[in-house]
Amino acid sequence: MRYITSQNVLSLRDIGGADMAAHIAAVEAAYREVGNGTARVLNRQSLVEDLSPEVLRPRSFKIMGTMLLNAGYVGTVAYPAGYGRPLDFRIVLSSAESGEPLAIVEGEAITQWATASVTAVATRALSRPDSKVLGMIGTGRFAFDQPLAIASVRPIEEVRCYSRDPAKRAEFVSRLSDQLPDIRVLAVERPEQAAEGADILTTVTTANHPVISSESLSDGMHVNAIGMHYPGTREIDSDTMRRSRFFVDDVAQTFEEKGEFLIPLNEGIVDKGHIVSDLGTLVADRSGWQRKESDLTLFGSGGTAVEYIGVAACLYAAAEAAGVGATI
């Protein structure tokens, strides 16, 4: 079994077969397995310290898993949350055929890549193919790979970046400009400036309340709500949910924890049938839904083991080929 540390993970990023394009392809293939019925998914389970409803982000320990029968992997993802520190993930990867343990993969970077990859898969499936302007709300550590991934699946010409901290916003724009030299990257002072006139909007924040209003979102655009997955928190308001064609990574998990959906559901603004499809069904059979020009599409991502195991399998194969990581 190979132990792949956080440092090993970072060193593998630019190796062929473990770059962003490979991650996106692996995540799309993994979700296609979900849609085709060759995957088994254990939704996120949580051990929670404080069950009081007024505690929005209680300290907890979370675990989720998936079995990808075609790819040949089974894995679990475990991490503590709500402790006011960076998420510390451990992924255990095994053979789906023999059960042999293959690797332990650690580190926050894989979380960022997996999250960006599933956004790219959803954006390719749901946004207009000619989308050129991307708005970003949120410039934290989970936001940086989002425009890199989206720009690899859509002909992005401009990225508008907003966060509440001007210094962090400027740093984000500088770093992103270095990575996307052929794309105009600019900082904006209000979230509305990121959203209005954009073809795609991605929110990646830790906000408890909506970061953008429906009034700033035009028909025909696509929105990714990535940041939060607690029942009492949300980045998107109820009117946006009402207007949207809403897609999710996992329906059952959305019913448990996605505040973007649960809050307007409890308000009576939408019902459970408002969810058009899960991502696996969408990528496995595109004939089931076709975008209309006026559709405001919304993808709600809470994160599942599907994308983590897809990316971990890429990293494991690259580590095996390059001899990276300790054998234990």
Buried (B, 14 or more C-beta within 10 A) or exposed (E): BBBBBBEBBEBBBEBEBBBBBBBBBBBBBBBBBBBBEBBBBBBBEBEBEEEEEEBBBBBBBBBBBBBBBEBBBBBBBBBBBBEEEEBBBEBBBBEBEEEEBBBBBBBBBBBBBBBBBBBBBBBBBBBBEEBBBBBBBBBBEBBBBBBBBBBBBBEBBBBBBBBEEEEBBBBBBEEBBEEBEEBEBEBBEEBBBBBBEBBBBBBBBEBBEBBBBBEBBBEBBBBBBBBBBBBBBBBBBBBBBBBBBBBBBBBEBBBBBBBBBBBBBEEEEBEEEBBBBBBBBBBBEEEEBEBEEEBBBBBBBBBBBBBBBBBBBBBBBBBBEBEBBEEE
